[in-house]
Amino acid sequence: MKKRDFLKKISLATLATPLYGSVLHSCLEEASSASAAELSSNEDFWLKVRGDYKLKPEYINLESGYYNIIPTPTLNALHEHINRVNYQGSYYMRTEQWDNKKRMAEKLANLLGSTAKNVIITRNTTESLDMVIKGLDWKEGDEAVYADQDYGAMKIMFEQVSRRYDTVNKVVSIPNHPKSDEEIVELYANAITPKTKLLMVCHMINITGHILPIKKICQMAHRKGVQVMVDGAHCVGHFKFNIEDLECDYYGSSLHKWLAVPLGTGMLYVKDEHIDTLWPIFADHNKEPGNIVKLNHTGTHPVYHDLSIENAIDYYNMLGADRKEERLRYLQEYWTSKVRDYKDIVVNTPNDSRRACGIANVGIKSIKPSELAKRLMDEYKVFTVAIDYANVKGCRITPNVFTTTKELDVFVAALREMAS
């Protein structure tokens, strides 16, 4: 075997750091005897899972939505990747980088229910979706449809495109408590005209945790000849879905959120027929038709974060997608059920397990969201984030698998005390 091939084989073999030393691995046998639903309320099990996280004791962290603290096994793997890339230097960047990135994309695509020919690794959702918005071939008078509740960065890009190409943006508003899927689908349908080129929709609205009926929206839009771009920033690693089943044209997500990959990792899915129609953010030398790699030129970047995708997926699979989803939904419904009917407390998230999972939003009528967030932290040592726009006034609450019901009890008691 040639020296170069030998070194390559050894490097690939050490990419996935064993997880056997994790606290989670030590209690998997115990977990296997219970269903995901049964395990969701087993505090002893989740206390053990908490042992895989290093958490600051000074406050209760209920803001996992911006960035998920990654478990220790993934963090250790990241450090190993940093050391190895630094040890090899330019050799790694010139010889091993591309094969490893391809492997990460393949593993990620498999998790999503897709294939590597449709998935690229980006740095975050904003990069992924702005690539689509800016990369379409816009003409004067073309229209885009999106919601007031959508993420600000993408709305700003639509506004920039409008100024540059004289396009029209049509903005709808999603009700916090819809009566049915059809109400939401009709809301988007009524905004579409023969000039509509692109519809952007959140899979899960980031400020409320509201899960939208994506497949129904995509089917409606496609009947009208409109492409659909889905903002799934909070969905990968949060709840189970198959990206191909959604029937969307584009899908972007941030892997440093619920999949718990280190900061600076995201993904973009592009349907076959759109790969060659998008202009990439950075020009690439690849001219092969249908090759999504041409959309993935970012220049030199911290490749060890990309390498950690495999470790994060391994940990997620070991925990179990069903177990994680059931636990996150259980935690959300645990605390929201205690305050939904409480005087002057307003929950801005649907009371329907199909329409929400771990994220929810809560406000108090007499208190501004910014003041509520400040008081929760200053007086009760509970860290959240204030939301005050698009008919949502409250704090976004995003517990994680390391969150305990005792911590949520502290939060609920704080809300009731402030409301009364």
ABEGO torsion letter per residue (X at the ends): XBAAAAAAAAAAAAABBBAAABAAAAAAAAAAABBAAAAAABAAAAAAAAAABBBBAABBBABAAABBBBBAAAAAAAAAAAAAAAAAEAAAAAAAAAAAAAAAAAAAAAAAGBBAAABBBBABAAAAAAAAAAABBBBBGBBBBBBAABBAAAAAAAAAAAAAAGBBBBBBBBBABBABAAAAAAAAAAABBAABABBBBBABBAAAGBBBBAAAAAAAAAAAGBBBBBBAAAABGABBBBAAAAGBABBBBBAABAAGBBBGBBBBBBBAAAAAABBBABBBABABBGBAAAAABAEBBBAAAAAAAAAAAAAAAAAEAAAAAAAAAAAAAAAAAAAAABBGBBBABBBBAAABBABBBBBBAABBAAAAAAAAAAAAGBBBBBBBBGGBBEBBBBBBAABBAAAAAAAAAAAAAAAX
